[in-house]
Amino acid sequence: MTKPDAVYARFEGFEEQLAHCYFLLHERFIDDPPLARFWVETAMEEMQHFSMLRFCLERGLTADIDIDPETIGHVEQLLETVKGIAADPKVTVDEAFYAALLIESSELEEVYERLTASLAKDRPLLYQAIQSSLRGHHASLAEGAEQFCDDTGYVEAFKNLKESVL
């Protein structure tokens, strides 16, 4: 496996694990249909990220970018924290949004954007769709925080995150 292939495979795995965490949150809040729907839709968006990285890898549409090992380690640590929170059967809504904020504001999103940027030249329509999807992803997180969180700090943090990608 080449270095770019290994990087794509690694981050593909991160996206899949994050989707699994959001599916767990969907199950945790199944008795609150609007909240459960929010988490399942967020999980599906992460599955799209996973699929886009797999597409790039399978089609040889990879970019040879350097990812600092510290960045990889940081994303792994954050993902482990998120997994722990998502697996807690007593996780609160605010704790769930805290976990999402941790990972969504991390380097994971930046690396995903860098890895899919390889599509801009050969697959411009797909690249544009990915960019639109990312903006929508951040907007839905901000809207979800506003609708479901009691802590206005999370609402503001997600709004700021949304503004940073527009």
ABEGO torsion letter per residue (X at the ends): XBAAAAAAAAAAAAAAAAAAAAAAAAAAAAABAAAAAAAAAAAAAAAAAAAAAAAAAAAGBBBBBBBBAAAAAAAAAAAAAAAAAAABAABBAAAAAAAAAAAAABAAAAAAAAAAAAAAAABAAAAAAAAAAAAAAAAAAAAAAAAABABAAAAAAAAAAAAAAX
